[in-house]
Amino acid sequence: MVARLYYRIMNLEEAHIDVRRAAKAYIESLFADDDAALQSGSRDTAFPCVDVSDLVARLNALAEHWKSDELARHPVACTSATVRFVAAQYAPVGLAPGCALQNVVHAANCHEPVPAHAHAAHLWHVGDFSPARNHACLYRQLLEHTGQYLPTIDSPMFAEQAGLLPTSPELAACWLALSLSPGAYGPEILGAALFELQVAVSPVVEALLRTSDITRGHPYLTARHDACRQAAQRHIEQAIGGMLGEPGIDSSTTAARIERGHRMSMHLQGAWHAAIARHVRELLLDPTVAMVELIRRKSRFAAGYHSRLTLADRPFDDYVVQDPEHFVRDLAHSRWIVRGHPEQSLLLTRLVAFGGPMFRVFSNKELDVMRAWIASLPAGASAGPSTNNSWVTTSAPSVPSVPSEHRVAEPATHTRTEAEPVRAASGNVGPRELYHRLLNHENNPTVFDYAGAFAETWLARAVEVAERGPDALPFADYTHERLRHWFEDRALRQTQSYAGPGQNIDKPREQVIEEAVQLCPMIFIDGGWVQRWTNAGYVETGIGTLLYKIFSDEIGNGDTQLNHPNIYRDLMRQMGIELPDFRSRAFAMSELFSDAAFEVPAFWLSISQFPRRFLPETLGLNLAMELSGVGGAYRTARDELRHYQFDTRFVDLHNTIDNASTGHSAMALQAIEVYMDAALAMASPAASRTQWRRVWTGFRALAIPRRSWKEVFAKPTYTV
């Protein structure tokens, strides 16, 4: 079921391998459906344009025509009920804006133009580092404005509480599934991203929201159509141009794949429009059908409470569970109902009132359904559906059963069955190999198990040394004031450690170069420890906004000239160092580097794959990384580089961008404060101390932890 896939992708780290496999299977099934539709002629296509201007112009025209056609084909009456219903059904898309693009840029490719443009477009969807402008946050506000308070999209209760139809998560699930394999599905992702920018809000949804007094003029609509959307679309168009212009590719095939991503998105949203319009027309606006659905949902809770009652000479408890349609028909003729007059009906005046046997059994929304149903019943007439309904039978009036395609999706939970393999990392994968595999994880699907094991071992070692040395736990009981005092004192001490620009440079030129070379595996993945914080479910949170901003700054905010690894590559070229592509095995195995050069970056890449599991440790690591060179080490490095007439941009940039006032160090501190604020408010003192120790373990983990002699007998384990 697609709702389950949506949930599992939102909780990817629980089962990386299985979820990625399921996501690929889903995408391939959509491809097969698309191919079949093209062969049958039921979907239009044309010879793909290889000129980017022609391709984009044709897709723009297609999207504009499609939007107007969809409104004509699938009109939906604007009532408060339909606005609430459609807004909830659109939530999988509305609460995950730009999700097709969320992994296009990552540690392995952030220095390249195509991913950089994709990242710049993604910035628009997430509000340019502001939760107040984040489109997911704005859509949640819109939902709440209609009186709907849904769980977060990573919750197992999201699909159930939203009452999702089976088609409602399909488009978002498609985009999320594509996002897990940006290397394999890059063209389709750009086609899907272009469609989302062309159709910023589903035309059916937008028509309803702009018509309704409840939602007209809501900031979500303003945000989805602001002037920056055109700039975001230009970035996608530039990414498409860059992809079509890459050497060695078949531009015609790539253009066709871009069109496929666009066409599939259009088809899935069109199918959703049809299902929504049909559901509203046939079910939502028919009070009798709504009542049947209410009884169908509630009946299992009613069994056992009405053993002495009968309805139409049938035992009440059995009737309500086994035959909701006829139960509603007979209920309409019972003594509890005054047809056409809900205010006079015992069901609503006595049974559900204070002191009644069903007080607070029904929600306010469910009581509204019951009132509307009773009000719709004509006095003295049959309670069956209207005669213009094809569900009416000749034998007896009956209420239509709900077609299977309309039934609400089951809760999006996943339980591993005995048939599913339980994978655990076995054997040893060294830091060099792990570094290489994680940078090429689409070709190494089992690497995530090794990454999890590597991160746990690393953190376990860090725990053993966290109680002593200069980075020992500074205080056991966390308070914001204590952390701030420690932070400011640490920043001051680092600044005072700088000997000044007049110092003598004793370090030989060769040593300066050698030290710079050994940093390449680390700096080429700058920001990699927070690369997954681009994802829906993370980026719209307070912590996520801060970490996303840090990652985006490290990779240049969509500008390859500002990309930190590229600036460092310029330094390497100036030093006369020629290196293989850092994603290649030749780089990972190069004798230019010591084994130690890959340890910290391998840990960064490993922990980044588990942003929820290792959240407090990631926050501590982030602070350690951002604060590490500010004030002292970066300024010393600048003097050394300048002495030998090397470019100092990299260290100059970090000494400013990581500053302890408003820069990355300050953001890292703020992220910890946000996290610990929740821990202090919701956890016991002992539990809060545990969370603080986990944060500090992450801080300590920036340094390569020493292996203890105890590992001869047992591998260290990390317990939280």
C-alpha positions in Angstrom: 0.0 0.0 0.0 1.3 3.4 -1.0 0.5 5.0 2.4 2.8 2.5 4.0 5.6 3.2 1.6 5.1 7.0 2.3 5.5 6.3 6.0 8.5 4.0 5.6 10.4 6.5 3.4 9.7 9.1 6.1 11.2 6.7 8.5 14.0 5.5 6.2 16.7 4.8 8.8 14.6 2.1 10.4 15.2 -0.2 7.4 17.4 1.5 4.8 17.8 -1.5 2.5 14.3 -2.8 2.5 12.7 0.7 2.1 15.1 1.6 -0.8 14.2 -1.6 -2.5 10.5 -1.1 -2.1 10.8 2.5 -3.3 12.6 1.4 -6.5 10.0 -1.3 -7.1 7.3 1.3 -6.8 9.0 3.6 -9.3 9.6 0.8 -11.7 5.9 -0.1 -11.5 5.0 3.5 -12.4 7.4 3.4 -15.3 5.8 0.2 -16.5 2.3 1.8 -16.3 3.5 4.8 -18.1 5.1 2.7 -20.9 1.9 0.7 -21.3 -0.2 3.9 -21.4 2.1 5.4 -24.1 1.9 2.2 -26.2 -1.9 2.1 -25.9 -2.1 5.8 -26.9 -4.0 6.8 -23.8 -1.2 9.3 -22.9 0.1 11.8 -25.3 3.8 12.2 -26.0 6.0 13.7 -28.6 9.5 13.3 -29.9 11.6 14.7 -27.1 13.2 18.0 -27.6 16.9 18.1 -26.9 17.1 21.9 -26.9 16.4 23.0 -23.3 14.4 26.1 -24.3 12.1 24.1 -26.6 11.7 21.3 -24.0 10.8 23.7 -21.2 8.5 25.8 -23.4 6.6 22.7 -24.5 6.3 21.4 -20.9 5.2 24.8 -19.7 2.5 24.9 -22.4 1.4 21.4 -21.5 1.2 22.2 -17.8 -0.9 25.4 -18.4 -3.3 23.5 -20.7 -3.6 20.6 -18.3 -4.4 22.9 -15.3 -7.3 24.5 -17.1 -8.5 21.2 -18.4 -8.4 19.6 -14.9 -10.6 22.3 -13.5 -13.2 21.7 -16.2 -13.1 17.9 -15.9 -13.1 17.7 -12.1 -15.2 20.4 -10.6 -15.7 20.2 -6.8 -18.5 22.1 -5.0 -17.1 24.5 -2.4 -18.5 23.7 1.0 -16.8 23.8 4.3 -16.9 20.0 4.4 -15.2 19.7 1.0 -12.5 22.3 1.8 -11.6 20.4 5.0 -11.7 17.0 3.2 -9.6 18.1 0.2 -7.1 19.9 2.3 -6.5 16.8 4.4 -6.3 14.6 1.3 -3.6 17.0 -0.2 -1.6 16.9 3.0 1.0 14.3 1.8 2.0 16.8 -0.9 1.4 20.0 1.0 3.4 18.9 4.0 6.4 17.6 1.9 7.0 20.5 -0.6 9.9 19.9 -3.0 10.6 16.4 -1.7 11.6 15.1 -5.1 14.6 17.4 -4.8 15.5 16.8 -1.2 18.5 14.4 -1.9 19.6 15.6 -5.3 22.5 17.5 -3.6 24.6 15.5 -1.1 28.1 15.2 0.0 29.2 13.3 -3.1 28.0 15.8 -5.7 27.4 19.2 -4.0 30.3 20.7 -6.0 28.7 20.1 -9.3 26.4 22.6 -11.2 23.3 20.4 -11.8 22.9 19.4 -8.1 23.7 23.0 -7.1 20.9 24.4 -9.2 18.5 21.7 -7.9 19.5 22.7 -4.3 18.8 26.4 -5.1 15.3 25.5 -6.3 14.7 23.4 -3.1 15.6 26.4 -1.0 12.4 28.1 -2.3 10.2 25.2 -1.2 11.6 25.3 2.4 11.4 29.0 2.8 15.1 29.9 2.7 15.9 28.8 6.2 12.8 30.4 7.8 10.2 28.2 9.5 7.8 31.1 9.1 8.2 30.9 5.3 8.6 27.1 5.0 5.8 25.9 2.8 5.2 22.8 4.8 4.8 24.9 8.0 2.4 27.2 6.1 0.4 24.3 4.9 0.1 22.9 8.4 -1.2 26.3 9.5 -3.8 26.1 6.7 -4.9 22.7 7.9 -5.3 24.0 11.4 -7.2 27.0 10.0 -9.8 24.5 8.8 -9.9 22.9 12.2 -7.6 19.9 11.4 -4.7 19.0 13.6 -2.8 16.1 12.0 0.2 14.2 13.3 3.5 14.8 11.7 4.1 13.1 8.4 6.5 10.6 9.9 3.9 9.4 12.3 2.3 6.0 11.9 -1.1 7.7 12.6 -0.8 10.3 9.9 -2.6 8.4 7.1 -5.4 7.2 9.4 -6.1 10.5 11.1 -6.0 12.4 7.8 -8.5 9.8 6.4 -6.4 9.4 3.3 -7.9 7.8 0.2 -5.6 5.2 -1.4 -4.7 7.7 -4.2 -3.9 10.6 -1.9 -0.3 9.6 -1.0 0.7 8.4 -4.5 2.2 11.6 -6.0 4.2 12.4 -2.8 5.2 8.8 -2.5 6.5 8.9 -6.1 8.5 12.0 -5.5 9.9 10.6 -2.2 10.8 7.3 -3.8 12.6 9.1 -6.7 14.5 11.2 -4.1 16.1 8.1 -2.6 18.0 7.4 -5.9 19.0 10.7 -7.4 21.8 9.0 -9.3 19.5 6.5 -11.0 16.5 8.8 -11.5 18.1 12.3 -11.9 16.2 13.2 -15.2 12.8 12.0 -13.8 13.4 14.1 -10.6 14.1 17.2 -12.6 10.9 16.6 -14.7 8.9 16.1 -11.5 10.5 19.2 -9.9 9.6 21.3 -13.0 6.0 20.1 -12.8 5.8 21.1 -9.2 7.0 24.6 -9.9 4.7 24.9 -12.9 1.7 23.6 -10.8 2.7 25.0 -7.4 -0.7 24.0 -6.0 -3.1 21.4 -7.4 -5.6 23.3 -9.6 -8.5 21.7 -7.9 -7.1 22.4 -4.4 -6.2 26.0 -5.4 -9.7 26.7 -6.8 -11.3 25.5 -3.5 -8.9 27.4 -1.3 -9.3 30.6 -3.2 -13.1 30.3 -3.2 -13.7 29.4 0.4 -14.0 32.2 3.0 -12.0 30.0 5.4 -8.8 29.8 3.3 -9.0 32.6 0.8 -5.8 34.7 1.0 -4.0 32.3 3.3 -0.2 32.8 3.4 0.3 29.3 2.0 -1.2 30.3 -1.3 0.8 33.5 -1.3 4.0 31.6 -0.7 3.4 29.1 -3.4 3.0 31.9 -6.0 5.5 34.5 -4.9 7.9 36.0 -7.3 10.8 33.8 -6.2 9.0 30.8 -7.7 10.1 32.0 -11.1 13.7 32.1 -9.9 13.4 28.6 -8.6 12.0 27.4 -11.9 14.9 29.0 -13.7 17.3 27.0 -11.5 15.5 23.8 -12.5 15.6 24.8 -16.2 19.4 25.5 -15.8 19.8 22.1 -14.2 18.0 20.5 -17.1 20.2 22.4 -19.5 23.3 21.2 -17.6 22.1 17.6 -17.6 21.4 17.6 -21.4 24.8 19.2 -22.0 26.8 16.7 -20.0 29.4 14.9 -22.2 28.8 11.3 -23.1 25.1 11.2 -22.5 22.3 10.5 -25.0 20.5 13.8 -24.9 17.4 12.5 -26.6 17.0 9.6 -24.1 17.7 12.0 -21.2 15.1 14.5 -22.5 12.6 11.7 -22.8 13.2 10.7 -19.2 12.8 14.3 -18.0 9.4 14.3 -19.9 8.5 11.0 -18.2 9.1 12.5 -14.7 6.9 15.5 -15.7 4.2 13.3 -17.3 4.0 10.8 -14.4 3.6 13.7 -11.9 0.9 15.1 -14.1 -0.9 11.8 -14.4 -0.7 11.0 -10.7 -2.1 14.4 -9.7 -4.8 14.0 -12.4 -5.8 10.6 -11.1 -6.0 12.1 -7.6 -8.3 14.9 -8.9 -10.6 12.3 -10.4 -10.7 10.2 -7.2 -11.3 13.3 -5.1 -14.1 14.7 -7.3 -15.7 11.3 -7.4 -15.5 10.8 -3.6 -16.9 14.3 -3.0 -19.7 13.8 -5.5 -20.7 10.3 -4.6 -19.9 10.1 -0.9 -19.0 13.3 0.9 -22.0 15.3 -0.2 -24.5 12.5 0.3 -25.5 12.7 4.0 -26.7 9.1 4.0 -23.4 7.8 2.7 -21.5 9.9 5.2 -23.7 8.4 8.0 -23.0 4.9 6.7 -19.3 5.6 6.8 -19.5 6.9 10.3 -21.3 3.8 11.5 -18.8 1.6 9.6 -15.9 3.3 11.4 -17.5 3.3 14.9 -19.4 0.0 14.8 -16.6 -2.2 16.2 -16.5 0.0 19.3 -20.2 -0.3 19.8 -20.4 -4.1 20.0 -21.2 -5.4 23.5 -22.8 -2.2 24.8 -26.3 -2.8 23.3 -27.1 -6.5 24.1 -30.6 -5.7 25.3 -31.5 -3.6 22.2 -32.9 -4.6 18.8 -33.4 -2.7 15.6 -35.9 -4.0 13.0 -36.1 -7.2 15.0 -32.4 -7.8 14.8 -29.9 -7.8 17.7 -28.4 -4.3 17.7 -24.8 -5.3 18.3 -24.8 -7.8 15.5 -26.7 -5.5 13.1 -24.5 -2.5 13.5 -21.3 -4.4 12.8 -22.5 -6.8 10.0 -24.7 -4.6 7.9 -24.0 -0.8 8.4 -26.0 0.1 5.2 -29.3 -1.5 6.2 -28.7 -0.5 9.9 -28.7 3.2 8.9 -31.9 2.6 6.8 -33.7 1.1 9.7 -32.3 3.6 12.2 -33.9 6.3 10.2 -37.3 4.8 11.0 -36.6 4.1 14.7 -37.9 5.9 17.7 -34.6 7.7 18.2 -34.9 9.7 15.0 -37.4 12.5 14.1 -36.9 12.7 10.4 -35.9 16.1 9.2 -35.5 17.4 12.7 -32.2 16.7 14.4 -33.0 19.1 17.2 -36.0 16.8 18.2 -34.3 13.5 17.7 -33.6 11.5 20.9 -30.3 10.4 19.3 -29.0 13.9 19.5 -31.0 15.4 22.4 -30.7 12.7 25.0 -28.5 9.8 24.1 -25.4 11.8 23.4 -26.1 14.5 25.9 -24.6 14.7 29.4 -25.9 11.8 31.4 -26.9 9.9 28.2 -25.5 6.4 27.5 -23.4 7.8 24.5 -22.1 11.0 26.0 -18.8 12.0 24.4 -18.8 8.8 22.3 -18.9 10.9 19.1 -16.7 13.8 18.2 -18.1 17.2 17.2 -17.4 16.4 13.6 -19.2 13.1 13.8 -22.2 14.8 15.5 -22.3 17.2 12.6 -22.5 14.2 10.2 -25.5 12.8 12.2 -27.3 16.2 12.2 -26.9 16.6 8.5 -28.2 13.0 7.9 -31.3 13.5 10.0 -31.9 16.9 8.5 -31.8 15.3 5.0 -34.4 12.7 5.8 -37.9 13.6 4.4 -40.7 12.9 6.7 -42.5 9.6 5.9 -40.1 8.6 3.1 -37.6 5.8 2.7 -34.2 6.3 4.1 -32.5 4.9 1.1 -30.4 7.0 -1.3 -32.0 9.2 -3.9 -33.5 7.6 -6.9 -30.9 9.2 -9.2 -28.3 7.1 -7.7 -27.2 3.9 -9.5 -26.8 2.1 -6.2 -30.6 1.7 -5.6 -31.8 -1.9 -6.0 -35.3 -3.1 -7.1 -35.7 -5.3 -4.1 -35.3 -2.8 -1.3 -33.9 0.7 -0.8 -30.4 0.5 0.4 -27.4 2.7 1.1 -24.5 2.2 -1.2 -21.5 0.4 0.0 -18.2 2.3 -0.5 -16.3 1.2 -3.6 -13.0 -0.4 -2.7 -11.0 2.3 -4.4 -12.5 4.9 -2.0 -11.8 3.1 1.2 -9.5 4.9 3.7 -5.9 3.7 3.6 -4.9 1.5 6.5 -2.5 2.9 9.1 0.9 3.2 7.7 2.8 0.9 10.0 5.3 -1.7 9.1 6.2 -4.8 11.1 9.0 -7.1 10.0 7.7 -10.5 9.2 9.6 -13.7 9.7 10.1 -14.0 6.0 12.0 -10.7 5.8 15.7 -11.0 6.4 17.2 -9.3 9.4 20.5 -7.8 8.2 23.4 -7.0 10.4 26.8 -5.7 9.4 29.3 -8.6 9.5 33.0 -8.5 8.9 35.1 -5.3 8.9 34.9 -2.5 6.5 37.7 0.0 7.0 37.3 3.7 6.9 38.7 4.0 3.4 36.3 1.4 2.0 33.4 2.8 4.0 34.1 6.3 2.8 34.1 5.1 -0.8 30.9 3.1 -0.5 28.9 5.8 1.3 29.8 8.3 -1.4 28.5 5.7 -3.9 25.7 4.2 -1.8 23.3 3.8 -4.7 25.7 1.1 -6.0 26.3 -0.3 -2.5 22.9 -0.9 -0.9 24.2 -2.9 2.0 26.5 -0.1 3.2 24.0 1.4 5.6 24.3 -1.5 7.9 28.0 -1.1 8.0 27.6 2.7 8.5 25.3 2.2 11.5 27.7 -0.3 13.1 30.7 2.0 12.4 28.9 5.0 14.0 27.9 3.0 17.1 31.5 1.7 17.6 32.9 5.1 17.1 30.5 6.6 19.7 31.2 3.8 22.1 34.9 4.6 22.0 34.1 8.3 22.5 32.1 7.5 25.6 35.1 5.8 27.2 37.3 8.9 26.9 34.6 11.5 27.4 35.1 11.6 31.1 38.7 12.8 31.0 41.0 15.2 29.2 40.3 18.7 27.9 37.0 17.7 26.4 35.6 15.9 29.5 31.9 16.6 30.3 32.0 20.2 31.6 28.9 19.7 33.8 26.6 16.8 34.6 23.3 18.7 35.0 22.4 20.7 31.9 21.1 24.3 32.0 21.1 26.8 29.2 23.1 29.2 31.3 25.9 26.6 31.9 26.2 25.8 28.3 26.3 29.4 27.2 29.0 30.2 29.8 31.0 27.2 28.6 30.5 28.1 25.0 31.6 31.8 25.4 34.6 30.8 27.5 35.7 28.2 25.0 35.3 30.7 22.1 37.3 33.3 24.1 40.1 30.8 24.9 40.4 29.8 21.2 40.7 33.5 20.2 43.3 34.1 22.9 45.3 31.1 21.7 46.2 32.9 18.5 49.8 34.1 18.7 49.2 37.0 16.3 50.1 37.9 12.7 53.7 38.7 13.7 54.6 35.1 14.7 57.4 33.3 13.0 56.4 30.5 10.7 58.6 27.6 11.5 56.6 25.0 9.6 58.3 24.1 6.3 56.3 24.6 3.1 56.2 20.8 2.4 54.6 20.3 5.8 51.9 22.9 5.2 51.1 21.2 1.9 51.1 17.7 3.4 48.8 18.8 6.2 46.5 20.4 3.7 46.4 17.2 1.5 45.5 15.0 4.5 42.4 17.1 5.1 41.1 16.5 1.6 38.9 13.5 2.4 37.3 15.5 5.1 36.9 18.9 3.4 35.6 17.4 0.2 32.5 16.4 2.1 32.3 19.6 4.2 28.9 19.6 5.9 28.3 15.9 5.2 27.4 15.1 8.8 24.1 17.0 8.3 23.3 16.2 4.7 20.1 14.4 5.5 18.6 17.4 7.1 17.4 18.6 3.7 14.6 16.0 4.0 10.9 16.5 4.6 10.0 15.8 8.2 13.3 17.3 9.3 13.8 20.6 7.4 10.6 22.2 8.7 11.5 21.8 12.3 13.3 24.3 14.4 16.5 22.2 14.7 16.1 21.2 11.0 16.1 24.8 9.8 19.4 25.5 11.6 21.1 22.3 10.4 19.8 22.8 6.8 21.2 26.4 6.8 24.6 25.1 8.0 24.7 22.4 5.3 23.5 24.8 2.6 26.2 27.3 3.5 28.9 24.6 3.4 27.9 23.6 -0.1 27.6 27.2 -1.4 23.8 27.8 -1.2 23.4 26.6 -4.8 26.4 28.5 -6.2 29.4 26.3 -7.1 31.8 29.2 -6.8 30.9 29.5 -3.1 31.1 25.7 -2.5 33.6 25.1 0.2 35.1 21.9 -1.3 35.5 23.7 -4.6 37.4 26.5 -2.9 39.7 23.9 -1.3 40.2 22.2 -4.7 41.5 25.5 -6.0 44.0 25.5 -3.1 45.1 22.0 -4.0 45.7 23.0 -7.6 47.6 26.0 -6.5 49.8 23.7 -4.4 50.4 21.5 -7.4 48.4 18.5 -6.1 46.6 16.4 -8.6 44.0 14.1 -7.2 41.6 11.5 -8.6 37.8 12.1 -8.3 37.2 11.9 -4.6 34.3 9.5 -5.2 36.6 7.0 -7.0 38.2 4.0 -5.4 41.5 5.3 -6.6 41.0 8.3 -4.3 40.0 6.2 -1.3 43.0 3.9 -1.8 45.5 6.6 -2.7 48.9 6.4 -1.0 48.8 10.2 -0.7 46.6 9.8 2.3 47.1 8.1 5.6 44.4 5.8 6.9 43.6 8.3 9.6 42.6 10.9 7.0 39.5 8.8 6.3 38.4 8.0 9.8 36.6 11.2 10.7 35.0 11.7 7.3 33.8 8.0 7.3 32.2 8.7 10.7 30.5 11.9 9.4 29.0 10.1 6.4 27.9 7.2 8.6 26.2 9.2 11.3 24.5 11.4 8.7 22.4 8.4 7.5 20.7 8.2 10.9 19.6 11.7 11.7 16.8 10.6 14.1 18.6 7.8 15.8 21.7 9.9 16.5 20.2 13.3 16.8 21.8 14.4 20.1 25.1 13.0 19.0 24.8 14.9 15.7 24.1 18.1 17.5 27.2 17.7 19.7 29.4 16.8 16.7 28.0 19.8 14.8 29.0 22.1 17.6 32.5 20.6 17.8 33.0 20.9 14.1 31.7 24.5 13.8 33.6 25.8 16.8 36.8 23.9 16.3 38.9 26.4 14.4 37.2 29.7 15.1 39.4 32.4 16.4 42.6 30.4 16.7 43.4 27.5 14.4 41.9 29.2 11.3 43.9 32.4 11.9 47.1 30.4 12.4 46.4 28.4 9.2 45.8 31.7 7.4 49.2 33.0 8.4 50.9 29.7 7.3 49.2 29.7 3.9 49.8 33.4 3.4 53.5 33.0 4.3 53.9 30.6 1.4 51.7 32.7 -0.9 48.8 30.2 -1.0 45.2 31.2 -1.3 43.6 31.8 2.2 40.0 31.9 1.1 39.0 28.6 2.7 40.2 29.4 6.2 39.2 33.1 6.0 35.7 32.0 5.0 35.4 29.5 7.9 36.7 31.9 10.5 33.9 34.3 9.6 31.0 32.0 8.7 31.5 29.9 11.8 31.7 32.8 14.2 30.4 32.5 17.7 28.0 35.4 17.5 25.7 34.7 14.6 27.5 32.1 12.5 27.5 28.4 12.4 28.9 28.0 15.9 26.0 30.1 17.3 23.5 28.1 15.2 25.0 24.8 16.5 24.6 26.1 20.1 21.1 27.2 19.4 20.2 23.7 18.0 21.4 22.1 21.2 19.4 24.5 23.3 16.2 23.8 21.3 16.8 20.0 21.8 17.7 20.2 25.5 14.8 22.6 26.1 12.4 19.9 25.1 14.3 17.3 27.1 14.2 19.5 30.2 10.4 20.1 29.8 9.4 16.5 29.1 12.0 14.2 30.7 12.9 13.4 34.2 16.2 14.9 35.6 17.9 11.5 35.0 16.7 11.3 31.5 17.7 14.9 30.8 21.2 14.1 32.0 21.3 11.1 29.6 20.4 13.3 26.7 23.0 15.9 27.6 25.6 13.1 27.9 24.7 11.9 24.4 25.1 15.5 23.1 28.5 15.7 24.7 29.5 12.3 23.4 28.9 13.7 19.9 31.0 16.7 20.7 33.8 14.5 21.9 33.4 12.3 18.8 35.0 14.8 16.4 38.4 13.6 17.6 39.4 10.1 16.5 38.7 8.0 19.7 41.4 5.7 20.8 40.8 2.0 20.7 40.9 0.4 24.2 42.8 -2.8 25.0 39.4 -4.2 26.0 38.4 -4.5 22.3 40.7 -7.5 22.2 38.0 -9.3 24.1 34.8 -7.6 23.1 33.7 -5.0 20.6 32.5 -1.8 22.4 28.7 -1.2 22.4 27.0 2.1 22.5 24.0 2.2 24.8 21.6 5.2 25.1 
